[in-house]
């Protein structure tokens, strides 16, 4: 049975390998996703409760991280990265990680999350074009690849350019 839980320090090596392997053949990658996670864990934007692993038969097979960003004067979230080992992809594990991350984010009173990625994939979990929320990327990207989700229906409207943690190098 698949378990989704908070990552702990004992997981770091396995998580590093999951991310590295998951992104090896990804269409859009920079090859340093696993190293970015190490830096994010040490940053002020890291939220331990939103660093989650998917465990199957005592093996970590997936990982997701949400970190703090600024949009205008609001502190919100960025989803990056989401990684599932290739042999476990297309089985709903990524969606389970996203759903659990969103559930926890709501409990922690975050209202929005942004993601840079496939609109075909992330739209399945409720992400829409970030521009529809007046949220803009701090870099040039086609509108269809920069998305956001409103986690709390009662959240006030926000607008602005996303400010990522400096470790993203943006």
Secondary structure, DSSP 8 states (H G I E B T S, - for coil): --EEEE--GGGHHHHHHHHHHHHTT-SS--S-HHHHHHHHHTSTTEEEEEEEEEEETTEEEEEEEEEEEEETTEEEEEEEEEEE-GGGTTSSHHHHHHHHHHHHHHHTT--EEEEES-HHHHGGGT-EEGGGGTEE-SS---GGGEEEEESSTT-----EEEE--GGG--
